[in-house]
């Protein structure tokens, strides 16, 4: 009987890096050693520029460490330094519904009072919208302040529940979930992080170890963590990721 084809698939924020920070040398050095034992793959919700920035690599360098690099949940897909898939949200949803959704988000956020507000409240990506009540241009310290405020006042949770009521999935075909520390991710149904699995399965991988931090219901790693095609590993930090890998691959 043939042995299963194994691969390790990693989230970015909170798994290989601290939120919105570059990967630390110790973590990257370990991954470079590990890739000689098992193929590695990377899946992030951000666009490819942000994913590479956090990995502190260009695309060619990233493809030397990771067999696959998936940005925007796999809407941008690269293997062996060749981009083999790219698709946009507007092609599926349509401009009218897209503008209706964006306009409502801006209206809702205009009524929220926070300790601080900055800029870039709606980030349009190839495969998703990233909605941030504080604004993605906030500083690292302002981000941490928002995280504490959000935990207490449930800003994103309330916003998310309102959006789900206002834009029912059977009419708009949009999936929404808490994204990272400061935002809500919005994308067509089926375009969560499970989207990238089709390429791994098609290439014969039958034992897919997924490492992610936001694996609870509502988190943007949840669907991939719970998928029957993956073996899910919940982590709390890059250090925890490395510790779990060292146990798994002694």
C-alpha positions as CSV (number, residue, x, y, z in Angstrom):
1,X,0.0,0.0,0.0
2,X,1.4,3.4,-1.0
3,X,2.3,5.8,1.7
4,X,0.1,9.0,1.9
5,X,1.4,12.1,0.2
6,X,2.0,14.6,3.0
7,X,2.2,18.4,3.0
8,X,2.1,21.1,5.7
9,X,-0.1,24.1,4.9
10,X,0.3,27.3,6.9
11,X,-1.7,30.4,7.6
12,X,0.4,33.6,7.9
13,X,-0.8,36.0,10.6
14,X,-0.6,34.6,14.1
15,X,0.8,31.3,12.7
16,X,4.1,32.0,11.0
17,X,4.3,35.7,11.9
18,X,3.0,38.0,14.6
19,X,0.0,40.0,13.3
20,X,1.1,42.2,10.4
21,X,4.8,41.7,11.3
22,X,7.6,40.1,9.3
23,X,8.5,36.5,10.0
24,X,11.3,36.1,12.5
25,X,14.6,34.5,11.5
26,X,14.3,31.5,13.8
27,X,10.9,30.6,12.3
28,X,12.2,30.9,8.7
29,X,15.3,29.0,9.4
30,X,13.3,26.1,10.8
31,X,11.0,26.1,7.8
32,X,14.0,25.9,5.4
33,X,15.2,22.8,7.3
34,X,11.7,21.3,7.4
35,X,11.1,21.6,3.7
36,X,13.8,19.0,3.1
37,X,11.6,16.5,5.0
38,X,8.1,17.5,3.9
39,X,6.6,19.9,1.3
40,X,5.3,23.2,2.6
41,X,2.5,25.4,1.4
42,X,1.4,28.9,2.4
43,X,-2.1,30.4,2.4
44,X,-3.0,33.9,3.3
45,X,-6.1,36.1,3.1
46,X,-4.1,39.2,2.1
47,X,-2.9,40.0,-1.4
48,X,0.3,38.5,-2.6
49,X,2.3,41.7,-1.9
50,X,1.4,41.7,1.8
51,X,2.0,37.9,2.1
52,X,5.5,38.3,0.6
53,X,6.2,41.3,2.7
54,X,5.5,39.4,5.9
55,X,7.5,36.4,4.7
56,X,10.3,38.9,3.9
57,X,10.8,37.2,0.5
58,X,10.1,37.9,-3.1
59,X,8.0,35.4,-5.0
60,X,10.9,33.5,-6.4
61,X,12.4,33.1,-3.0
62,X,9.1,32.1,-1.4
63,X,8.7,29.4,-4.0
64,X,12.0,27.9,-3.0
65,X,10.7,27.5,0.6
66,X,7.1,26.7,-0.2
67,X,5.9,24.3,-2.8
68,X,2.7,26.4,-3.2
69,X,2.0,30.0,-2.3
70,X,-1.6,31.0,-2.1
71,X,-2.7,34.6,-1.6
72,X,-6.3,35.7,-1.0
73,X,-7.3,32.2,0.0
74,X,-6.0,30.7,-3.2
75,X,-7.5,33.2,-5.7
76,X,-3.9,33.9,-6.5
77,X,-2.1,30.5,-6.7
78,X,1.5,29.9,-7.5
79,X,3.5,26.7,-7.8
80,X,7.2,26.5,-8.6
81,X,7.3,30.3,-9.3
82,X,4.5,30.0,-11.9
83,X,1.1,31.7,-11.3
84,X,-1.5,29.2,-12.4
85,X,-4.8,30.7,-11.1
86,X,-6.2,34.2,-10.7
87,X,-9.8,35.3,-10.3
88,X,-11.7,38.4,-9.1
89,X,-14.6,39.0,-6.8
90,X,-16.3,41.4,-9.2
91,X,-16.5,38.7,-11.9
92,X,-18.7,36.7,-9.6
93,X,-20.7,39.2,-7.5
94,X,-21.2,41.9,-10.1
95,X,-20.5,45.7,-9.7
96,X,-24.0,46.6,-8.6
97,X,-24.1,44.3,-5.6
98,X,-20.5,45.1,-4.8
99,X,-21.2,48.8,-4.6
100,X,-24.4,48.3,-2.6
101,X,-22.3,46.3,0.0
102,X,-19.4,48.7,0.1
103,X,-21.8,51.7,0.5
104,X,-23.6,50.1,3.4
105,X,-20.3,49.2,5.2
106,X,-19.1,52.8,4.9
107,X,-22.5,54.1,6.2
108,X,-22.4,51.6,9.2
109,X,-18.8,52.5,10.1
110,X,-19.4,56.2,9.9
111,X,-21.7,55.7,13.0
112,X,-19.2,53.8,15.1
113,X,-17.3,55.6,17.7
114,X,-13.9,54.2,18.6
115,X,-10.9,55.4,20.6
116,X,-9.2,56.3,17.3
117,X,-10.1,56.0,13.6
118,X,-7.6,56.1,10.8
119,X,-7.8,55.3,7.0
120,X,-8.3,52.5,4.5
121,X,-11.6,51.2,6.0
122,X,-12.5,49.1,2.9
123,X,-9.6,47.3,1.1
124,X,-10.6,45.9,-2.2
125,X,-8.6,42.8,-3.1
126,X,-8.7,40.4,-6.0
127,X,-10.8,37.8,-4.3
128,X,-12.3,39.6,-1.3
129,X,-13.2,42.8,0.6
130,X,-11.5,43.5,3.9
131,X,-13.6,45.8,6.1
132,X,-11.8,47.5,9.0
133,X,-13.7,49.7,11.5
134,X,-10.5,51.3,12.7
135,X,-8.9,51.5,9.3
136,X,-5.9,49.4,8.1
137,X,-3.5,52.4,8.2
138,X,-3.5,52.4,12.0
139,X,-0.2,52.0,13.8
140,X,0.8,48.8,15.6
141,X,0.0,50.4,18.9
142,X,-3.4,51.6,17.7
143,X,-4.1,48.1,16.4
144,X,-3.4,46.7,19.9
145,X,-5.6,49.3,21.5
146,X,-8.4,48.4,19.1
147,X,-8.0,44.6,19.8
148,X,-8.6,45.2,23.5
149,X,-11.5,47.6,22.8
150,X,-13.1,45.1,20.3
151,X,-12.8,42.2,22.8
152,X,-14.8,44.3,25.3
153,X,-17.4,46.0,23.1
154,X,-17.7,43.3,20.3
155,X,-17.4,45.9,17.5
156,X,-16.7,43.5,14.8
157,X,-19.0,40.8,16.0
158,X,-22.0,43.2,16.1
159,X,-21.0,44.6,12.7
160,X,-20.7,41.0,11.3
161,X,-24.1,40.0,12.6
162,X,-25.7,43.1,11.1
163,X,-24.1,42.5,7.7
164,X,-25.3,38.9,7.7
165,X,-28.9,40.1,8.3
166,X,-28.7,42.9,5.7
167,X,-27.0,40.7,3.0
168,X,-28.4,37.2,3.3
169,X,-26.2,34.6,1.7
170,X,-29.0,33.2,-0.5
171,X,-29.4,36.6,-2.2
172,X,-25.9,37.9,-2.3
173,X,-23.7,34.8,-2.2
174,X,-21.3,36.4,0.2
175,X,-19.5,34.7,3.1
176,X,-18.3,36.9,5.9
177,X,-16.0,36.1,8.8
178,X,-13.8,37.8,11.4
179,X,-10.5,38.4,9.7
180,X,-7.3,38.9,11.7
181,X,-7.3,41.4,14.5
182,X,-9.0,44.4,13.1
183,X,-11.2,43.5,10.2
184,X,-14.0,41.4,8.6
185,X,-13.3,39.3,5.5
186,X,-16.0,39.2,2.8
187,X,-15.8,36.9,-0.2
188,X,-18.0,34.8,-2.5
189,X,-19.3,31.6,-0.9
190,X,-16.7,28.9,-1.4
191,X,-13.8,31.3,-1.6
192,X,-12.7,30.9,2.0
193,X,-9.3,29.3,2.7
194,X,-10.7,25.9,1.6
195,X,-10.5,27.2,-2.0
196,X,-6.8,26.3,-2.1
197,X,-7.4,22.7,-1.1
198,X,-8.6,21.7,-4.6
199,X,-5.0,22.2,-6.0
200,X,-3.4,20.2,-3.3
201,X,-5.9,17.3,-3.6
202,X,-5.6,17.4,-7.4
203,X,-1.8,17.0,-7.0
204,X,-2.3,13.9,-5.0
205,X,-1.8,15.1,-1.4
206,X,-4.0,13.0,0.9
207,X,-2.5,14.0,4.3
208,X,-2.7,17.8,4.6
209,X,-1.7,19.2,7.9
210,X,-3.1,22.7,8.3
211,X,-1.7,25.1,10.9
212,X,-3.8,28.2,11.8
213,X,-4.6,30.4,14.8
214,X,-8.2,31.7,14.1
215,X,-9.8,28.3,14.0
216,X,-12.9,28.8,16.1
217,X,-16.3,29.5,14.5
218,X,-16.3,32.9,12.9
219,X,-12.5,32.9,12.4
220,X,-11.0,33.0,9.0
221,X,-9.1,29.7,9.5
222,X,-12.2,27.8,10.8
223,X,-13.5,26.2,7.6
224,X,-10.1,25.0,6.5
225,X,-9.3,23.7,10.0
226,X,-12.6,21.7,10.2
227,X,-12.5,20.4,6.6
228,X,-12.4,16.6,6.3
229,X,-9.5,16.8,3.9
230,X,-7.2,18.4,6.4
231,X,-5.7,17.5,9.8
232,X,-6.1,20.7,11.7
233,X,-3.6,22.1,14.2
234,X,-4.7,25.1,16.3
235,X,-1.7,27.3,17.2
236,X,-1.4,30.4,19.3
237,X,1.8,32.0,17.9
238,X,4.8,31.3,15.6
239,X,6.6,29.8,18.6
240,X,3.7,27.4,19.2
241,X,3.7,26.5,15.5
242,X,7.4,25.5,15.6
243,X,6.9,23.6,18.8
244,X,4.0,21.6,17.3
245,X,6.0,20.9,14.2
246,X,8.9,19.6,16.2
247,X,6.6,17.1,17.9
248,X,5.0,16.1,14.6
249,X,8.3,15.7,12.7
250,X,10.7,14.4,15.4
